[in-house]
Amino acid sequence: MFHVIVAVLSVFGALWTLAIWLVGGFTIALPGMTIQSHDPFRPLALAAIAALIYVSTSGPIVIRRLITPWAILLALCPAVAGIARNSWTAGGADSYAYVSQAELWSQGRLVVPVPLAATAPWPDAVWTFAPHGFRPAVANAAIVPVTAPGLPLIMAAAKTVAGHCAMFLITPLSGALLVWLTFAIGRRLDAEVMGLVGAWLVATSPAVLAMLVSPMSDVPAAALWAAAIFFTLGRSPKSAAAAGLSASAAILVRPNLAPLAAILVLWKFWSERSVNPVALMIAGTLPGCVFIAWLNNSLYGSPLASGYGSLSNLFSMANVPTNFQRYGGWLIDSQTPLVVLGIAALIVPLKIVWPTPARQRAATLLGANVVTVWALYLIYTPYEAWWFLRFLLPCWPAICLGTAAVFVRMAQSRRVLVRVAAMAMILGLGVYGIRFAVRNGAFPTGEGDHRYVSLAKLVEEATDPSSVIFAGQHSGPTRYYAGRVIVRFDLLNRAWLDRAVQWLNTQGRRPYFLLEEWEMPLFQERFAPASRLGSLALAPVMAYRAPGVPGAIYLFDPARPDGGMLNSVPPAAARAKCVAPSPLLYWR
């Protein structure tokens, strides 16, 4: 009876936590009392403590029966959290880039003509008409997407089957797949408990949680590489072929990680000493590589070109010290120093942690995965925010399984205190990870990214369809949700602001400036020395303050320097959770 009570408490705590994640908390009024619950950590702590007691007092047979149900529950958690807190928005630069490219795949074209750019007199005009995530085409006045095609293709397929909003479900569902595959890798090694602990660490990782709420490629890429590792560990020809196909899909999502496919192939040959499975893996991998080469050649002029620019500008050995310090610090801050034990267990696969030859060989594969991903991103352009750990997510299952292997071996100790300490650290790591994610902005409060929709719909309401919006951060969403042509102020020649405004007026294309508060000093610094309008000595015609987001967003009309405030309440069209693009998205 005791075990039943503890099990019920554990499940109840987990479901209560999911309910809070789903609705953001709730208040229940009863006669004579009011029940409030807005903090997910209290029921989560209840679930964790009850699970610890259950595991500590139950026999191995009972525990084994519950491993798969627990793994399923863990896999559901990121999907529920990602859907509940989803932005449903093509908001930031990357989100807009993926969603807008998915729209282009749905239409069967990737080259978007911009006729206005053909006659614009300022330097590099086509560049200035390209929102974030786009660049000039190799010929004519047109723009093309810069992001890899894998995620947009999946999103386009989802939209075709289930409608526009289905595109935003891909990332949360990929999170569920990533957690389940982490467990499945452990089970393939006949180490279900290790797989379950690894899945727990992935599901509660701040870097994973932060990437569940936006249409980004990081979690899908990690899930596909986890699938490739899972199938590589198989022994059948079907598994070898599936490993190649998974790697092919992963390369479409994140082409710069193509060397990981070579690591899988080399490990397969070293492990099995057979040409047939290697040939099947290579055959499965080739379609993705060939498609990427063809697409790069079509869009950027060379099979080895990238939409993001030359490789020499993106990668440099000089970036290694900075990136090692940042990624290493962020990893320890978000996952605690205990994660270093997991990485070390993979790099040096000792028998005490990996007791069988098969597990030691698998640890070598997982370690090679970690080293390769880190090597590729240590030389990449440095970034400054902790959530850029997202780049490293393709090695997260390996890191978490390495950490799990250490603690599972500790939990198998004959000493009760060591076992209890190991299980307490396992649960503590997960709870710490969730708290870190929440405290460090993984789940934005207030309006969050939906402010991009609100502002775009206000712009749509306030301006004529022929208007041209000078913007930076809002360039993509304004084009997507308002259907307005944009000019990137951060790419416009410093001496051309006044003349560009004058030229647009002569073309009957009324210009506006759309700037976040933090962008205004950048705008003034760029243009004030050479342009009258660059000082922004204008009164805004619209100011919008998004709930929960610091700073305001302003719309300036050079033709109305004295302002005269327009409506700043988002229209009804902006209130839907998932808003479709403007019918004028590709208006010319």
Buried (B, 14 or more C-beta within 10 A) or exposed (E): EEEEEBBEBBBBBBEBBBBBBBEEEEEEEEEEEEEEBEEBBBBBBBBBBBBBBBBBEBEEEEBEEBBEEBBBBBBBBBBBBBBBBBBBBBBBBBBBBBBBBBBBBBEEEBBBBBEBBEEBEBEBBBBBBBBBBBBBBBEEBBBBBBBBBBBBBBBBBBBEEEEBBBBBBBBBBBBBBBBBBBBBBBBBBEBBBBBBBBBBBBBBBBBBBBBBBBBBBBBBBBBBBBBBBBBBBBEEEEBBBBBBBBBBBBBBBBBBBBEBBEBBBEBBBEBBEEEEBBBBBBBBBBBBBEBBBEBBBBBBEEBEBBBBEEEEEBBEEEBBEBBEEBBEEBBEBBBBEBBBBBBBBBBEBEEEBBBEEBBBBBBBBBBBBBBBBBEBBBBBBBBEEBBBBBBBBBBBBBBBBBBBBBBBBBBEEEEEEBBBBBBBBBBBBBBBBBBBBBEBBBBBEEBBBBBBBBBBBBBBBBBEEEBBBBBBBBBBBBBBBBBBBBBBBBBBBEBBBBEBBEBBBEBEBBBBBBBBEEBBEBBBEBBBEEBEBBEBEBBBBBBBBBEEBEEBBBBBBBEBEEBEEBEBEBEEBBEEEBBBBBEBBBEE
